[in-house]
Amino acid sequence: GLKWDPYMTPDGKNYVWLRWNGPPDHADLYRGNVTGDLNPTPIIADGGLNSNGIISNDSKRVLFLKNEGAVQKVYQINLDG
């Protein structure tokens, strides 16, 4: 899938990015390490339209937007999903 909006965690250990995986209304948040193999791992891959991952100062949580019909809501999830 297409990948965009990469962010590095404040601790410098991981990247977080969006990955488009199909229909126009499906984007997931992924993370990967910055050393060696990127090792992409989904943070949230729920078949929804997720966007704008912002990482907490302690690098443990991600704040993101999710479209739910005509409403956009803010959610928080641990970096490890």
mmCIF file of the N, C-alpha and C atoms, coordinates in Angstrom:
data_MODEL
# 
_entry.id   MODEL 
# 
loop_
_atom_site.group_PDB 
_atom_site.id 
_atom_site.type_symbol 
_atom_site.label_atom_id 
_atom_site.label_alt_id 
_atom_site.label_comp_id 
_atom_site.label_asym_id 
_atom_site.label_entity_id 
_atom_site.label_seq_id 
_atom_site.pdbx_PDB_ins_code 
_atom_site.Cartn_x 
_atom_site.Cartn_y 
_atom_site.Cartn_z 
_atom_site.occupancy 
_atom_site.B_iso_or_equiv 
_atom_site.pdbx_formal_charge 
_atom_site.auth_seq_id 
_atom_site.auth_comp_id 
_atom_site.auth_asym_id 
_atom_site.auth_atom_id 
_atom_site.pdbx_PDB_model_num 
ATOM 1   N N  . GLY A 1 1  ? 0.814   -1.196 0.000  1.00 0.00 ? 1  GLY A N  1 
ATOM 2   C CA . GLY A 1 1  ? 0.000   0.000  0.000  1.00 0.00 ? 1  GLY A CA 1 
ATOM 3   C C  . GLY A 1 1  ? 0.848   1.247  0.000  1.00 0.00 ? 1  GLY A C  1 
ATOM 4   N N  . LEU A 1 2  ? 0.227   2.384  -0.208 1.00 0.00 ? 2  LEU A N  1 
ATOM 5   C CA . LEU A 1 2  ? 0.911   3.671  -0.152 1.00 0.00 ? 2  LEU A CA 1 
ATOM 6   C C  . LEU A 1 2  ? 1.230   4.022  1.292  1.00 0.00 ? 2  LEU A C  1 
ATOM 7   N N  . LYS A 1 3  ? 2.354   4.705  1.493  1.00 0.00 ? 3  LYS A N  1 
ATOM 8   C CA . LYS A 1 3  ? 2.774   5.088  2.843  1.00 0.00 ? 3  LYS A CA 1 
ATOM 9   C C  . LYS A 1 3  ? 3.053   6.582  2.866  1.00 0.00 ? 3  LYS A C  1 
ATOM 10  N N  . TRP A 1 4  ? 2.611   7.283  3.940  1.00 0.00 ? 4  TRP A N  1 
ATOM 11  C CA . TRP A 1 4  ? 2.860   8.711  4.043  1.00 0.00 ? 4  TRP A CA 1 
ATOM 12  C C  . TRP A 1 4  ? 2.801   9.170  5.485  1.00 0.00 ? 4  TRP A C  1 
ATOM 13  N N  . ASP A 1 5  ? 3.127   10.430 5.727  1.00 0.00 ? 5  ASP A N  1 
ATOM 14  C CA . ASP A 1 5  ? 3.117   11.088 7.037  1.00 0.00 ? 5  ASP A CA 1 
ATOM 15  C C  . ASP A 1 5  ? 3.967   10.365 8.083  1.00 0.00 ? 5  ASP A C  1 
ATOM 16  N N  . PRO A 1 6  ? 5.268   10.162 7.813  1.00 0.00 ? 6  PRO A N  1 
ATOM 17  C CA . PRO A 1 6  ? 6.106   9.516  8.834  1.00 0.00 ? 6  PRO A CA 1 
ATOM 18  C C  . PRO A 1 6  ? 6.455   10.478 9.969  1.00 0.00 ? 6  PRO A C  1 
ATOM 19  N N  . TYR A 1 7  ? 6.464   9.965  11.172 1.00 0.00 ? 7  TYR A N  1 
ATOM 20  C CA . TYR A 1 7  ? 6.878   10.711 12.347 1.00 0.00 ? 7  TYR A CA 1 
ATOM 21  C C  . TYR A 1 7  ? 7.838   9.842  13.137 1.00 0.00 ? 7  TYR A C  1 
ATOM 22  N N  . MET A 1 8  ? 8.886   10.461 13.706 1.00 0.00 ? 8  MET A N  1 
ATOM 23  C CA . MET A 1 8  ? 9.784   9.723  14.589 1.00 0.00 ? 8  MET A CA 1 
ATOM 24  C C  . MET A 1 8  ? 9.320   9.948  16.021 1.00 0.00 ? 8  MET A C  1 
ATOM 25  N N  . THR A 1 9  ? 9.386   8.898  16.837 1.00 0.00 ? 9  THR A N  1 
ATOM 26  C CA . THR A 1 9  ? 9.018   9.035  18.241 1.00 0.00 ? 9  THR A CA 1 
ATOM 27  C C  . THR A 1 9  ? 10.046  9.926  18.948 1.00 0.00 ? 9  THR A C  1 
ATOM 28  N N  . PRO A 1 10 ? 9.627   10.645 20.001 1.00 0.00 ? 10 PRO A N  1 
ATOM 29  C CA . PRO A 1 10 ? 10.558  11.526 20.708 1.00 0.00 ? 10 PRO A CA 1 
ATOM 30  C C  . PRO A 1 10 ? 11.795  10.804 21.250 1.00 0.00 ? 10 PRO A C  1 
ATOM 31  N N  . ASP A 1 11 ? 11.675  9.515  21.567 1.00 0.00 ? 11 ASP A N  1 
ATOM 32  C CA . ASP A 1 11 ? 12.846  8.793  22.074 1.00 0.00 ? 11 ASP A CA 1 
ATOM 33  C C  . ASP A 1 11 ? 13.783  8.339  20.951 1.00 0.00 ? 11 ASP A C  1 
ATOM 34  N N  . GLY A 1 12 ? 13.394  8.571  19.677 1.00 0.00 ? 12 GLY A N  1 
ATOM 35  C CA . GLY A 1 12 ? 14.245  8.248  18.536 1.00 0.00 ? 12 GLY A CA 1 
ATOM 36  C C  . GLY A 1 12 ? 14.339  6.773  18.191 1.00 0.00 ? 12 GLY A C  1 
ATOM 37  N N  . LYS A 1 13 ? 13.466  5.932  18.746 1.00 0.00 ? 13 LYS A N  1 
ATOM 38  C CA . LYS A 1 13 ? 13.549  4.485  18.523 1.00 0.00 ? 13 LYS A CA 1 
ATOM 39  C C  . LYS A 1 13 ? 12.621  3.963  17.438 1.00 0.00 ? 13 LYS A C  1 
ATOM 40  N N  . ASN A 1 14 ? 11.540  4.679  17.127 1.00 0.00 ? 14 ASN A N  1 
ATOM 41  C CA . ASN A 1 14 ? 10.535  4.182  16.189 1.00 0.00 ? 14 ASN A CA 1 
ATOM 42  C C  . ASN A 1 14 ? 10.054  5.283  15.253 1.00 0.00 ? 14 ASN A C  1 
ATOM 43  N N  . TYR A 1 15 ? 9.506   4.842  14.118 1.00 0.00 ? 15 TYR A N  1 
ATOM 44  C CA . TYR A 1 15 ? 8.748   5.698  13.217 1.00 0.00 ? 15 TYR A CA 1 
ATOM 45  C C  . TYR A 1 15 ? 7.287   5.277  13.301 1.00 0.00 ? 15 TYR A C  1 
ATOM 46  N N  . VAL A 1 16 ? 6.399   6.230  13.066 1.00 0.00 ? 16 VAL A N  1 
ATOM 47  C CA . VAL A 1 16 ? 4.967   5.954  12.929 1.00 0.00 ? 16 VAL A CA 1 
ATOM 48  C C  . VAL A 1 16 ? 4.547   6.571  11.606 1.00 0.00 ? 16 VAL A C  1 
ATOM 49  N N  . TRP A 1 17 ? 3.744   5.842  10.808 1.00 0.00 ? 17 TRP A N  1 
ATOM 50  C CA . TRP A 1 17 ? 3.285   6.368  9.528  1.00 0.00 ? 17 TRP A CA 1 
ATOM 51  C C  . TRP A 1 17 ? 1.917   5.810  9.191  1.00 0.00 ? 17 TRP A C  1 
ATOM 52  N N  . LEU A 1 18 ? 1.286   6.425  8.200  1.00 0.00 ? 18 LEU A N  1 
ATOM 53  C CA . LEU A 1 18 ? -0.002  5.953  7.688  1.00 0.00 ? 18 LEU A CA 1 
ATOM 54  C C  . LEU A 1 18 ? 0.241   5.062  6.486  1.00 0.00 ? 18 LEU A C  1 
ATOM 55  N N  . ARG A 1 19 ? -0.604  4.057  6.346  1.00 0.00 ? 19 ARG A N  1 
ATOM 56  C CA . ARG A 1 19 ? -0.514  3.155  5.198  1.00 0.00 ? 19 ARG A CA 1 
ATOM 57  C C  . ARG A 1 19 ? -1.917  2.946  4.635  1.00 0.00 ? 19 ARG A C  1 
ATOM 58  N N  . TRP A 1 20 ? -2.065  3.285  3.371  1.00 0.00 ? 20 TRP A N  1 
ATOM 59  C CA . TRP A 1 20 ? -3.332  3.070  2.671  1.00 0.00 ? 20 TRP A CA 1 
ATOM 60  C C  . TRP A 1 20 ? -3.349  1.634  2.182  1.00 0.00 ? 20 TRP A C  1 
ATOM 61  N N  . ASN A 1 21 ? -4.420  0.899  2.495  1.00 0.00 ? 21 ASN A N  1 
ATOM 62  C CA . ASN A 1 21 ? -4.476  -0.533 2.192  1.00 0.00 ? 21 ASN A CA 1 
ATOM 63  C C  . ASN A 1 21 ? -5.686  -0.936 1.380  1.00 0.00 ? 21 ASN A C  1 
ATOM 64  N N  . GLY A 1 22 ? -6.193  -0.090 0.542  1.00 0.00 ? 22 GLY A N  1 
ATOM 65  C CA . GLY A 1 22 ? -7.332  -0.532 -0.244 1.00 0.00 ? 22 GLY A CA 1 
ATOM 66  C C  . GLY A 1 22 ? -8.302  0.558  -0.595 1.00 0.00 ? 22 GLY A C  1 
ATOM 67  N N  . PRO A 1 23 ? -9.558  0.384  -0.238 1.00 0.00 ? 23 PRO A N  1 
ATOM 68  C CA . PRO A 1 23 ? -10.586 1.350  -0.632 1.00 0.00 ? 23 PRO A CA 1 
ATOM 69  C C  . PRO A 1 23 ? -10.227 2.758  -0.150 1.00 0.00 ? 23 PRO A C  1 
ATOM 70  N N  . PRO A 1 24 ? -10.867 3.771  -0.699 1.00 0.00 ? 24 PRO A N  1 
ATOM 71  C CA . PRO A 1 24 ? -10.556 5.149  -0.304 1.00 0.00 ? 24 PRO A CA 1 
ATOM 72  C C  . PRO A 1 24 ? -10.773 5.435  1.178  1.00 0.00 ? 24 PRO A C  1 
ATOM 73  N N  . ASP A 1 25 ? -11.539 4.618  1.858  1.00 0.00 ? 25 ASP A N  1 
ATOM 74  C CA . ASP A 1 25 ? -11.819 4.871  3.270  1.00 0.00 ? 25 ASP A CA 1 
ATOM 75  C C  . ASP A 1 25 ? -11.097 3.904  4.202  1.00 0.00 ? 25 ASP A C  1 
ATOM 76  N N  . HIS A 1 26 ? -9.864  3.541  3.873  1.00 0.00 ? 26 HIS A N  1 
ATOM 77  C CA . HIS A 1 26 ? -9.130  2.574  4.679  1.00 0.00 ? 26 HIS A CA 1 
ATOM 78  C C  . HIS A 1 26 ? -7.663  2.990  4.784  1.00 0.00 ? 26 HIS A C  1 
ATOM 79  N N  . ALA A 1 27 ? -7.249  3.480  5.933  1.00 0.00 ? 27 ALA A N  1 
ATOM 80  C CA . ALA A 1 27 ? -5.845  3.808  6.197  1.00 0.00 ? 27 ALA A CA 1 
ATOM 81  C C  . ALA A 1 27 ? -5.509  3.367  7.608  1.00 0.00 ? 27 ALA A C  1 
ATOM 82  N N  . ASP A 1 28 ? -4.370  2.709  7.768  1.00 0.00 ? 28 ASP A N  1 
ATOM 83  C CA . ASP A 1 28 ? -3.945  2.174  9.053  1.00 0.00 ? 28 ASP A CA 1 
ATOM 84  C C  . ASP A 1 28 ? -2.708  2.913  9.554  1.00 0.00 ? 28 ASP A C  1 
ATOM 85  N N  . LEU A 1 29 ? -2.472  2.877  10.871 1.00 0.00 ? 29 LEU A N  1 
ATOM 86  C CA . LEU A 1 29 ? -1.264  3.410  11.473 1.00 0.00 ? 29 LEU A CA 1 
ATOM 87  C C  . LEU A 1 29 ? -0.293  2.264  11.716 1.00 0.00 ? 29 LEU A C  1 
ATOM 88  N N  . TYR A 1 30 ? 0.953   2.455  11.294 1.00 0.00 ? 30 TYR A N  1 
ATOM 89  C CA . TYR A 1 30 ? 2.001   1.459  11.485 1.00 0.00 ? 30 TYR A CA 1 
ATOM 90  C C  . TYR A 1 30 ? 3.157   2.074  12.250 1.00 0.00 ? 30 TYR A C  1 
ATOM 91  N N  . ARG A 1 31 ? 3.954   1.211  12.859 1.00 0.00 ? 31 ARG A N  1 
ATOM 92  C CA . ARG A 1 31 ? 5.206   1.647  13.481 1.00 0.00 ? 31 ARG A CA 1 
ATOM 93  C C  . ARG A 1 31 ? 6.322   0.730  13.006 1.00 0.00 ? 31 ARG A C  1 
ATOM 94  N N  . GLY A 1 32 ? 7.535   1.230  13.092 1.00 0.00 ? 32 GLY A N  1 
ATOM 95  C CA . GLY A 1 32 ? 8.704   0.441  12.745 1.00 0.00 ? 32 GLY A CA 1 
ATOM 96  C C  . GLY A 1 32 ? 9.910   0.996  13.474 1.00 0.00 ? 32 GLY A C  1 
ATOM 97  N N  . ASN A 1 33 ? 10.930  0.166  13.674 1.00 0.00 ? 33 ASN A N  1 
ATOM 98  C CA . ASN A 1 33 ? 12.122  0.640  14.381 1.00 0.00 ? 33 ASN A CA 1 
ATOM 99  C C  . ASN A 1 33 ? 13.039  1.384  13.420 1.00 0.00 ? 33 ASN A C  1 
ATOM 100 N N  . VAL A 1 34 ? 13.923  2.194  13.976 1.00 0.00 ? 34 VAL A N  1 
ATOM 101 C CA . VAL A 1 34 ? 14.796  3.009  13.139 1.00 0.00 ? 34 VAL A CA 1 
ATOM 102 C C  . VAL A 1 34 ? 16.140  2.343  12.872 1.00 0.00 ? 34 VAL A C  1 
ATOM 103 N N  . THR A 1 35 ? 16.415  1.220  13.517 1.00 0.00 ? 35 THR A N  1 
ATOM 104 C CA . THR A 1 35 ? 17.685  0.534  13.301 1.00 0.00 ? 35 THR A CA 1 
ATOM 105 C C  . THR A 1 35 ? 17.450  -0.792 12.611 1.00 0.00 ? 35 THR A C  1 
ATOM 106 N N  . GLY A 1 36 ? 18.334  -1.144 11.719 1.00 0.00 ? 36 GLY A N  1 
ATOM 107 C CA . GLY A 1 36 ? 18.220  -2.423 11.020 1.00 0.00 ? 36 GLY A CA 1 
ATOM 108 C C  . GLY A 1 36 ? 16.977  -2.481 10.157 1.00 0.00 ? 36 GLY A C  1 
ATOM 109 N N  . ASP A 1 37 ? 16.297  -3.634 10.166 1.00 0.00 ? 37 ASP A N  1 
ATOM 110 C CA . ASP A 1 37 ? 15.077  -3.828 9.402  1.00 0.00 ? 37 ASP A CA 1 
ATOM 111 C C  . ASP A 1 37 ? 13.964  -2.982 10.014 1.00 0.00 ? 37 ASP A C  1 
ATOM 112 N N  . LEU A 1 38 ? 13.213  -2.277 9.184  1.00 0.00 ? 38 LEU A N  1 
ATOM 113 C CA . LEU A 1 38 ? 12.137  -1.418 9.666  1.00 0.00 ? 38 LEU A CA 1 
ATOM 114 C C  . LEU A 1 38 ? 11.109  -2.196 10.479 1.00 0.00 ? 38 LEU A C  1 
ATOM 115 N N  . ASN A 1 39 ? 10.865  -3.476 10.132 1.00 0.00 ? 39 ASN A N  1 
ATOM 116 C CA . ASN A 1 39 ? 9.941   -4.344 10.852 1.00 0.00 ? 39 ASN A CA 1 
ATOM 117 C C  . ASN A 1 39 ? 8.571   -3.693 11.048 1.00 0.00 ? 39 ASN A C  1 
ATOM 118 N N  . PRO A 1 40 ? 7.852   -3.364 9.951  1.00 0.00 ? 40 PRO A N  1 
ATOM 119 C CA . PRO A 1 40 ? 6.558   -2.696 10.074 1.00 0.00 ? 40 PRO A CA 1 
ATOM 120 C C  . PRO A 1 40 ? 5.542   -3.524 10.863 1.00 0.00 ? 40 PRO A C  1 
ATOM 121 N N  . THR A 1 41 ? 4.913   -2.883 11.839 1.00 0.00 ? 41 THR A N  1 
ATOM 122 C CA . THR A 1 41 ? 3.932   -3.517 12.704 1.00 0.00 ? 41 THR A CA 1 
ATOM 123 C C  . THR A 1 41 ? 2.710   -2.606 12.809 1.00 0.00 ? 41 THR A C  1 
ATOM 124 N N  . PRO A 1 42 ? 1.503   -3.138 12.598 1.00 0.00 ? 42 PRO A N  1 
ATOM 125 C CA . PRO A 1 42 ? 0.331   -2.271 12.719 1.00 0.00 ? 42 PRO A CA 1 
ATOM 126 C C  . PRO A 1 42 ? 0.095   -1.833 14.162 1.00 0.00 ? 42 PRO A C  1 
ATOM 127 N N  . ILE A 1 43 ? -0.195  -0.554 14.330 1.00 0.00 ? 43 ILE A N  1 
ATOM 128 C CA . ILE A 1 43 ? -0.652  -0.033 15.617 1.00 0.00 ? 43 ILE A CA 1 
ATOM 129 C C  . ILE A 1 43 ? -2.167  -0.179 15.655 1.00 0.00 ? 43 ILE A C  1 
ATOM 130 N N  . ILE A 1 44 ? -2.806  0.249  14.572 1.00 0.00 ? 44 ILE A N  1 
ATOM 131 C CA . ILE A 1 44 ? -4.234  0.045  14.409 1.00 0.00 ? 44 ILE A CA 1 
ATOM 132 C C  . ILE A 1 44 ? -4.505  -0.244 12.939 1.00 0.00 ? 44 ILE A C  1 
ATOM 133 N N  . ALA A 1 45 ? -5.088  -1.402 12.703 1.00 0.00 ? 45 ALA A N  1 
ATOM 134 C CA . ALA A 1 45 ? -5.448  -1.847 11.350 1.00 0.00 ? 45 ALA A CA 1 
ATOM 135 C C  . ALA A 1 45 ? -6.853  -2.429 11.452 1.00 0.00 ? 45 ALA A C  1 
ATOM 136 N N  . ASP A 1 46 ? -7.835  -1.539 11.533 1.00 0.00 ? 46 ASP A N  1 
ATOM 137 C CA . ASP A 1 46 ? -9.204  -1.955 11.811 1.00 0.00 ? 46 ASP A CA 1 
ATOM 138 C C  . ASP A 1 46 ? -10.156 -1.794 10.628 1.00 0.00 ? 46 ASP A C  1 
ATOM 139 N N  . GLY A 1 47 ? -9.605  -1.513 9.452  1.00 0.00 ? 47 GLY A N  1 
ATOM 140 C CA . GLY A 1 47 ? -10.460 -1.351 8.290  1.00 0.00 ? 47 GLY A CA 1 
ATOM 141 C C  . GLY A 1 47 ? -11.130 0.010  8.208  1.00 0.00 ? 47 GLY A C  1 
ATOM 142 N N  . GLY A 1 48 ? -10.732 0.937  9.084  1.00 0.00 ? 48 GLY A N  1 
ATOM 143 C CA . GLY A 1 48 ? -11.322 2.270  9.081  1.00 0.00 ? 48 GLY A CA 1 
ATOM 144 C C  . GLY A 1 48 ? -10.394 3.303  8.467  1.00 0.00 ? 48 GLY A C  1 
ATOM 145 N N  . LEU A 1 49 ? -10.814 4.532  8.507  1.00 0.00 ? 49 LEU A N  1 
ATOM 146 C CA . LEU A 1 49 ? -10.000 5.629  8.002  1.00 0.00 ? 49 LEU A CA 1 
ATOM 147 C C  . LEU A 1 49 ? -9.376  6.341  9.191  1.00 0.00 ? 49 LEU A C  1 
ATOM 148 N N  . ASN A 1 50 ? -8.122  6.020  9.457  1.00 0.00 ? 50 ASN A N  1 
ATOM 149 C CA . ASN A 1 50 ? -7.359  6.574  10.567 1.00 0.00 ? 50 ASN A CA 1 
ATOM 150 C C  . ASN A 1 50 ? -6.348  7.563  10.011 1.00 0.00 ? 50 ASN A C  1 
ATOM 151 N N  . SER A 1 51 ? -6.040  8.608  10.778 1.00 0.00 ? 51 SER A N  1 
ATOM 152 C CA . SER A 1 51 ? -5.095  9.597  10.267 1.00 0.00 ? 51 SER A CA 1 
ATOM 153 C C  . SER A 1 51 ? -4.443  10.377 11.385 1.00 0.00 ? 51 SER A C  1 
ATOM 154 N N  . ASN A 1 52 ? -3.433  11.158 11.000 1.00 0.00 ? 52 ASN A N  1 
ATOM 155 C CA . ASN A 1 52 ? -2.782  12.150 11.857 1.00 0.00 ? 52 ASN A CA 1 
ATOM 156 C C  . ASN A 1 52 ? -2.292  11.598 13.187 1.00 0.00 ? 52 ASN A C  1 
ATOM 157 N N  . GLY A 1 53 ? -1.434  10.588 13.150 1.00 0.00 ? 53 GLY A N  1 
ATOM 158 C CA . GLY A 1 53 ? -0.862  10.062 14.379 1.00 0.00 ? 53 GLY A CA 1 
ATOM 159 C C  . GLY A 1 53 ? 0.116   11.048 14.999 1.00 0.00 ? 53 GLY A C  1 
ATOM 160 N N  . ILE A 1 54 ? -0.100  11.382 16.274 1.00 0.00 ? 54 ILE A N  1 
ATOM 161 C CA . ILE A 1 54 ? 0.802   12.256 17.020 1.00 0.00 ? 54 ILE A CA 1 
ATOM 162 C C  . ILE A 1 54 ? 1.264   11.467 18.238 1.00 0.00 ? 54 ILE A C  1 
ATOM 163 N N  . ILE A 1 55 ? 2.551   11.452 18.478 1.00 0.00 ? 55 ILE A N  1 
ATOM 164 C CA . ILE A 1 55 ? 3.137   10.590 19.499 1.00 0.00 ? 55 ILE A CA 1 
ATOM 165 C C  . ILE A 1 55 ? 3.340   11.367 20.793 1.00 0.00 ? 55 ILE A C  1 
ATOM 166 N N  . SER A 1 56 ? 3.033   10.721 21.919 1.00 0.00 ? 56 SER A N  1 
ATOM 167 C CA . SER A 1 56 ? 3.196   11.362 23.225 1.00 0.00 ? 56 SER A CA 1 
ATOM 168 C C  . SER A 1 56 ? 4.676   11.601 23.515 1.00 0.00 ? 56 SER A C  1 
ATOM 169 N N  . ASN A 1 57 ? 4.958   12.520 24.428 1.00 0.00 ? 57 ASN A N  1 
ATOM 170 C CA . ASN A 1 57 ? 6.342   12.854 24.773 1.00 0.00 ? 57 ASN A CA 1 
ATOM 171 C C  . ASN A 1 57 ? 7.118   11.671 25.331 1.00 0.00 ? 57 ASN A C  1 
ATOM 172 N N  . ASP A 1 58 ? 6.416   10.716 25.968 1.00 0.00 ? 58 ASP A N  1 
ATOM 173 C CA . ASP A 1 58 ? 7.102   9.548  26.518 1.00 0.00 ? 58 ASP A CA 1 
ATOM 174 C C  . ASP A 1 58 ? 7.209   8.402  25.508 1.00 0.00 ? 58 ASP A C  1 
ATOM 175 N N  . SER A 1 59 ? 6.761   8.640  24.256 1.00 0.00 ? 59 SER A N  1 
ATOM 176 C CA . SER A 1 59 ? 6.848   7.667  23.148 1.00 0.00 ? 59 SER A CA 1 
ATOM 177 C C  . SER A 1 59 ? 6.061   6.388  23.397 1.00 0.00 ? 59 SER A C  1 
ATOM 178 N N  . LYS A 1 60 ? 5.051   6.436  24.250 1.00 0.00 ? 60 LYS A N  1 
ATOM 179 C CA . LYS A 1 60 ? 4.284   5.230  24.570 1.00 0.00 ? 60 LYS A CA 1 
ATOM 180 C C  . LYS A 1 60 ? 2.883   5.216  23.971 1.00 0.00 ? 60 LYS A C  1 
ATOM 181 N N  . ARG A 1 61 ? 2.352   6.380  23.560 1.00 0.00 ? 61 ARG A N  1 
ATOM 182 C CA . ARG A 1 61 ? 0.979   6.458  23.068 1.00 0.00 ? 61 ARG A CA 1 
ATOM 183 C C  . ARG A 1 61 ? 0.908   7.270  21.778 1.00 0.00 ? 61 ARG A C  1 
ATOM 184 N N  . VAL A 1 62 ? -0.130  6.992  20.997 1.00 0.00 ? 62 VAL A N  1 
ATOM 185 C CA . VAL A 1 62 ? -0.375  7.729  19.765 1.00 0.00 ? 62 VAL A CA 1 
ATOM 186 C C  . VAL A 1 62 ? -1.796  8.285  19.828 1.00 0.00 ? 62 VAL A C  1 
ATOM 187 N N  . LEU A 1 63 ? -1.925  9.549  19.547 1.00 0.00 ? 63 LEU A N  1 
ATOM 188 C CA . LEU A 1 63 ? -3.216  10.213 19.432 1.00 0.00 ? 63 LEU A CA 1 
ATOM 189 C C  . LEU A 1 63 ? -3.517  10.306 17.942 1.00 0.00 ? 63 LEU A C  1 
ATOM 190 N N  . PHE A 1 64 ? -4.709  9.879  17.513 1.00 0.00 ? 64 PHE A N  1 
ATOM 191 C CA . PHE A 1 64 ? -5.013  9.882  16.089 1.00 0.00 ? 64 PHE A CA 1 
ATOM 192 C C  . PHE A 1 64 ? -6.482  10.195 15.850 1.00 0.00 ? 64 PHE A C  1 
ATOM 193 N N  . LEU A 1 65 ? -6.784  10.560 14.617 1.00 0.00 ? 65 LEU A N  1 
ATOM 194 C CA . LEU A 1 65 ? -8.154  10.842 14.202 1.00 0.00 ? 65 LEU A CA 1 
ATOM 195 C C  . LEU A 1 65 ? -8.720  9.636  13.476 1.00 0.00 ? 65 LEU A C  1 
ATOM 196 N N  . LYS A 1 66 ? -10.017 9.397  13.661 1.00 0.00 ? 66 LYS A N  1 
ATOM 197 C CA . LYS A 1 66 ? -10.723 8.313  12.979 1.00 0.00 ? 66 LYS A CA 1 
ATOM 198 C C  . LYS A 1 66 ? -12.031 8.867  12.447 1.00 0.00 ? 66 LYS A C  1 
ATOM 199 N N  . ASN A 1 67 ? -12.246 8.677  11.153 1.00 0.00 ? 67 ASN A N  1 
ATOM 200 C CA . ASN A 1 67 ? -13.528 9.055  10.556 1.00 0.00 ? 67 ASN A CA 1 
ATOM 201 C C  . ASN A 1 67 ? -14.536 7.963  10.849 1.00 0.00 ? 67 ASN A C  1 
ATOM 202 N N  . GLU A 1 68 ? -15.666 8.363  11.411 1.00 0.00 ? 68 GLU A N  1 
ATOM 203 C CA . GLU A 1 68 ? -16.771 7.444  11.672 1.00 0.00 ? 68 GLU A CA 1 
ATOM 204 C C  . GLU A 1 68 ? -18.011 8.037  11.027 1.00 0.00 ? 68 GLU A C  1 
ATOM 205 N N  . GLY A 1 69 ? -18.221 7.683  9.766  1.00 0.00 ? 69 GLY A N  1 
ATOM 206 C CA . GLY A 1 69 ? -19.300 8.292  8.995  1.00 0.00 ? 69 GLY A CA 1 
ATOM 207 C C  . GLY A 1 69 ? -18.958 9.739  8.714  1.00 0.00 ? 69 GLY A C  1 
ATOM 208 N N  . ALA A 1 70 ? -19.849 10.633 9.084  1.00 0.00 ? 70 ALA A N  1 
ATOM 209 C CA . ALA A 1 70 ? -19.626 12.065 8.867  1.00 0.00 ? 70 ALA A CA 1 
ATOM 210 C C  . ALA A 1 70 ? -18.930 12.717 10.056 1.00 0.00 ? 70 ALA A C  1 
ATOM 211 N N  . VAL A 1 71 ? -18.546 11.928 11.062 1.00 0.00 ? 71 VAL A N  1 
ATOM 212 C CA . VAL A 1 71 ? -17.948 12.453 12.286 1.00 0.00 ? 71 VAL A CA 1 
ATOM 213 C C  . VAL A 1 71 ? -16.493 12.016 12.375 1.00 0.00 ? 71 VAL A C  1 
ATOM 214 N N  . GLN A 1 72 ? -15.631 12.947 12.784 1.00 0.00 ? 72 GLN A N  1 
ATOM 215 C CA . GLN A 1 72 ? -14.230 12.617 13.014 1.00 0.00 ? 72 GLN A CA 1 
ATOM 216 C C  . GLN A 1 72 ? -13.987 12.660 14.522 1.00 0.00 ? 72 GLN A C  1 
ATOM 217 N N  . LYS A 1 73 ? -13.444 11.573 15.073 1.00 0.00 ? 73 LYS A N  1 
ATOM 218 C CA . LYS A 1 73 ? -13.216 11.479 16.515 1.00 0.00 ? 73 LYS A CA 1 
ATOM 219 C C  . LYS A 1 73 ? -11.732 11.319 16.799 1.00 0.00 ? 73 LYS A C  1 
ATOM 220 N N  . VAL A 1 74 ? -11.326 11.730 18.010 1.00 0.00 ? 74 VAL A N  1 
ATOM 221 C CA . VAL A 1 74 ? -9.946  11.596 18.452 1.00 0.00 ? 74 VAL A CA 1 
ATOM 222 C C  . VAL A 1 74 ? -9.847  10.370 19.353 1.00 0.00 ? 74 VAL A C  1 
ATOM 223 N N  . TYR A 1 75 ? -8.827  9.535  19.096 1.00 0.00 ? 75 TYR A N  1 
ATOM 224 C CA . TYR A 1 75 ? -8.590  8.336  19.894 1.00 0.00 ? 75 TYR A CA 1 
ATOM 225 C C  . TYR A 1 75 ? -7.141  8.312  20.341 1.00 0.00 ? 75 TYR A C  1 
ATOM 226 N N  . GLN A 1 76 ? -6.882  7.529  21.381 1.00 0.00 ? 76 GLN A N  1 
ATOM 227 C CA . GLN A 1 76 ? -5.530  7.303  21.876 1.00 0.00 ? 76 GLN A CA 1 
ATOM 228 C C  . GLN A 1 76 ? -5.303  5.800  21.939 1.00 0.00 ? 76 GLN A C  1 
ATOM 229 N N  . ILE A 1 77 ? -4.114  5.367  21.544 1.00 0.00 ? 77 ILE A N  1 
ATOM 230 C CA . ILE A 1 77 ? -3.761  3.952  21.588 1.00 0.00 ? 77 ILE A CA 1 
ATOM 231 C C  . ILE A 1 77 ? -2.293  3.830  21.986 1.00 0.00 ? 77 ILE A C  1 
ATOM 232 N N  . ASN A 1 78 ? -1.945  2.728  22.642 1.00 0.00 ? 78 ASN A N  1 
ATOM 233 C CA . ASN A 1 78 ? -0.544  2.486  22.972 1.00 0.00 ? 78 ASN A CA 1 
ATOM 234 C C  . ASN A 1 78 ? 0.249   2.260  21.694 1.00 0.00 ? 78 ASN A C  1 
ATOM 235 N N  . LEU A 1 79 ? 1.510   2.663  21.694 1.00 0.00 ? 79 LEU A N  1 
ATOM 236 C CA . LEU A 1 79 ? 2.358   2.531  20.516 1.00 0.00 ? 79 LEU A CA 1 
ATOM 237 C C  . LEU A 1 79 ? 2.479   1.070  20.071 1.00 0.00 ? 79 LEU A C  1 
ATOM 238 N N  . ASP A 1 80 ? 2.377   0.140  21.007 1.00 0.00 ? 80 ASP A N  1 
ATOM 239 C CA . ASP A 1 80 ? 2.470   -1.281 20.641 1.00 0.00 ? 80 ASP A CA 1 
ATOM 240 C C  . ASP A 1 80 ? 1.123   -1.864 20.212 1.00 0.00 ? 80 ASP A C  1 
ATOM 241 N N  . GLY A 1 81 ? 0.101   -0.991 20.070 1.00 0.00 ? 81 GLY A N  1 
ATOM 242 C CA . GLY A 1 81 ? -1.216  -1.446 19.597 1.00 0.00 ? 81 GLY A CA 1 
ATOM 243 C C  . GLY A 1 81 ? -2.077  -1.950 20.713 1.00 0.00 ? 81 GLY A C  1 
# 
